[in-house]
Amino acid sequence: MKKKLPYLALFALLVACSTPTAPPEEEATASLRKHLIFHASFDGQAAADYAVGSKVIRSAPSFDQRFEGIDGLDAHPFVKLANGRGKYGDALEFTQKCKEVVFFSADQNLAYDSTDWDATVSFWLQLDPAVDLQPGYCDPVQISDVGYNDAGLWVDFTQNNPRQFRLGVICELQEWDPEGKGPDNNPAFLDQLIAADTLPFSRQSWTHVAFSIENLNSAEGGSVRFYLNGAPVGKREQIKDHFFWDEARANIMLGLSYVGLMDELTVFDKALNEAEIRQLYVLPAGLTK
């Protein structure tokens, strides 16, 4: 004779069987959201949708005048919202190479830590570098309190065709260039770069760019990883040089000499792994807080 389940046990079993579980993709997306600290979708506004620090986008007549910048885009005549032309929704469009700049504050928006720094930066670009960019270096994103060569995080297109696309995670200027030799043909500078073998950029499609930093400024040494379209491009490990910021003066500079579209600028407070970067790349509708 079969034993009957007690009423409470049967009820618990029915509840367990009827409670829907989130698909793996939703669980992975929820995990990403837990570490989101900055997100600018550029949908309907240039300001960030979510930020631990300031959401305000600012503009200035030049890089050197960025600390006298104003809120909004009015000081930059060649950047605007491109309605419906983003990877998801709208995008930020840079229409001409110019000296004007736009930027967000990096204070609290990069999870900066002077002893153990982890973060991931992600965004989308759409352009044909060989056609759209004018001669000279172009930094779609540059993050620093001083400049590209002194505790700077950036991606750039090199100055002439055929161009390279590179990630630079550059330590304190006095550590890599104590004699003031400069970056050109200097192994101490070039060794801090990761260059992509191919350029997957096009006017017809969007390219996902992401890089992570892990344990920078730690005694054990940090690491850097670079990704394009969800796939690893390269890495650096055992980085024991230092990245010291006056965080209140650090900025996320956008579109320096850049011509093209940009969308979905996002920062996480952890170094996303390869699977998480891939998840971010394949999201069907972007990531919101």
SVG drawing of the C-alpha trace seen along z (x, -y; Angstrom):
<svg xmlns="http://www.w3.org/2000/svg" viewBox="-3 -78 69 80">
<polyline fill="none" stroke="black" stroke-width="0.4" points="0.0,0.0 1.4,-3.4 2.0,-5.9 0.3,-9.3 2.3,-12.4 1.4,-14.6 -0.6,-17.6 2.1,-20.2 4.8,-18.2 2.4,-17.8 1.7,-21.6 5.4,-22.4 6.1,-20.1 3.3,-21.7 4.6,-25.2 8.1,-24.2 7.0,-22.7 4.8,-25.7 7.3,-28.5 9.0,-29.6 12.7,-29.8 14.5,-32.6 16.2,-31.6 20.0,-31.4 20.2,-34.6 18.1,-36.6 20.1,-35.3 23.3,-36.4 21.9,-39.8 20.7,-40.2 24.3,-39.4 25.7,-42.1 23.2,-44.7 24.5,-44.1 27.9,-45.4 26.6,-48.3 27.9,-51.7 27.5,-53.9 25.3,-53.6 24.6,-56.2 22.2,-54.8 22.0,-58.2 18.3,-57.5 16.5,-60.8 19.2,-62.5 23.0,-62.9 23.1,-62.6 23.7,-59.2 20.7,-57.1 22.4,-55.7 25.5,-56.7 27.0,-56.2 28.7,-59.6 27.4,-62.4 25.1,-61.7 25.8,-65.1 27.5,-65.3 29.6,-68.4 31.3,-70.1 34.2,-72.5 35.8,-74.5 39.0,-72.4 40.7,-69.6 42.8,-72.2 39.6,-74.1 37.7,-71.0 37.7,-72.1 35.8,-75.3 33.3,-73.3 29.5,-73.7 26.7,-71.2 25.2,-69.8 26.4,-69.8 26.2,-73.5 30.0,-74.0 30.5,-71.3 28.9,-72.2 29.7,-68.9 28.1,-66.3 24.4,-65.6 21.9,-62.9 21.1,-60.7 17.5,-59.7 16.9,-56.0 20.4,-55.3 21.9,-53.6 22.7,-50.0 19.6,-50.3 17.4,-53.4 19.3,-56.6 23.1,-57.2 25.6,-60.0 27.0,-61.2 30.3,-63.0 30.0,-64.8 33.4,-66.4 36.9,-66.3 37.3,-69.4 39.0,-70.7 35.8,-70.8 35.3,-68.0 32.5,-66.3 32.9,-64.2 31.5,-62.7 33.1,-62.9 34.9,-59.7 34.6,-60.4 32.8,-57.4 31.9,-56.3 35.0,-54.2 35.2,-52.4 38.7,-53.9 40.8,-52.4 44.4,-53.4 45.3,-49.9 43.1,-47.4 41.2,-48.6 38.7,-46.5 36.5,-47.8 35.1,-47.1 34.3,-49.7 32.0,-48.8 30.6,-50.8 29.6,-50.4 31.0,-52.3 29.9,-52.6 32.2,-54.1 34.5,-53.3 37.9,-54.4 39.6,-54.6 36.9,-56.9 35.4,-58.8 38.5,-59.7 40.8,-62.5 44.6,-62.1 45.8,-62.1 45.2,-60.0 41.6,-59.5 40.5,-58.5 36.9,-57.4 37.2,-57.1 40.0,-58.4 39.8,-58.3 42.3,-60.1 42.8,-62.9 45.7,-64.4 46.0,-63.0 46.5,-59.9 50.1,-59.4 49.8,-59.7 47.6,-57.1 45.3,-57.0 42.9,-54.4 41.9,-54.7 41.3,-53.2 42.6,-54.9 42.8,-54.6 46.4,-55.3 47.0,-58.4 47.3,-57.2 45.7,-54.5 45.9,-51.6 45.1,-52.3 45.4,-50.2 42.9,-50.1 44.6,-49.9 43.9,-49.7 46.3,-51.8 46.4,-51.3 49.3,-53.7 50.8,-54.0 52.2,-57.0 54.2,-59.2 57.2,-59.3 57.3,-55.5 57.4,-54.8 59.2,-57.9 61.4,-59.3 63.8,-60.8 61.1,-62.5 61.7,-60.6 58.1,-60.7 56.0,-57.9 57.2,-57.7 59.2,-54.5 59.6,-54.1 59.3,-50.5 58.3,-51.6 55.2,-53.2 54.5,-50.7 54.7,-47.7 51.6,-49.2 49.4,-48.9 47.3,-46.0 46.6,-46.3 43.9,-44.5 45.0,-42.4 42.0,-43.4 39.5,-46.2 35.9,-45.0 34.5,-48.5 31.9,-49.4 29.3,-52.0 26.8,-49.2 27.2,-47.5 28.0,-48.2 31.2,-47.1 31.3,-46.3 34.4,-47.4 35.2,-46.4 38.2,-46.3 38.6,-45.2 41.2,-46.0 41.7,-43.8 43.8,-44.3 45.5,-47.4 47.6,-49.2 47.8,-46.0 51.1,-44.6 50.4,-41.3 50.1,-43.0 47.1,-43.7 45.9,-42.6 44.1,-44.1 42.0,-42.4 40.7,-43.8 37.7,-42.5 36.0,-43.3 32.6,-41.9 32.6,-39.6 36.0,-38.0 39.3,-38.5 41.9,-40.6 44.7,-40.4 45.8,-40.8 48.5,-42.1 49.3,-40.6 51.5,-41.2 51.2,-45.0 52.9,-46.4 53.1,-50.0 50.8,-52.6 47.7,-54.5 47.2,-57.4 44.3,-59.8 43.0,-63.0 39.6,-61.4 37.7,-64.7 39.6,-65.8 39.3,-62.6 37.0,-62.5 35.6,-60.1 36.4,-62.0 34.4,-61.0 35.1,-61.3 38.5,-63.0 39.0,-63.6 36.4,-61.0 33.8,-61.0 31.0,-58.4 28.4,-57.0 28.7,-55.9 26.2,-54.1 25.7,-52.4 28.6,-53.6 28.7,-51.3 31.0,-50.8 31.0,-47.9 32.8,-47.8 34.4,-44.4 36.6,-42.9 34.0,-41.0 35.2,-37.6 35.1,-36.4 31.7,-34.7 30.2,-37.9 31.7,-40.1 30.1,-37.7 26.8,-38.0 27.0,-41.7 27.7,-41.6 24.7,-39.4 22.1,-41.2 19.1,-41.7 18.0,-45.0 20.9,-46.4 21.5,-46.7 19.6,-49.0 19.7,-49.3"/>
</svg>
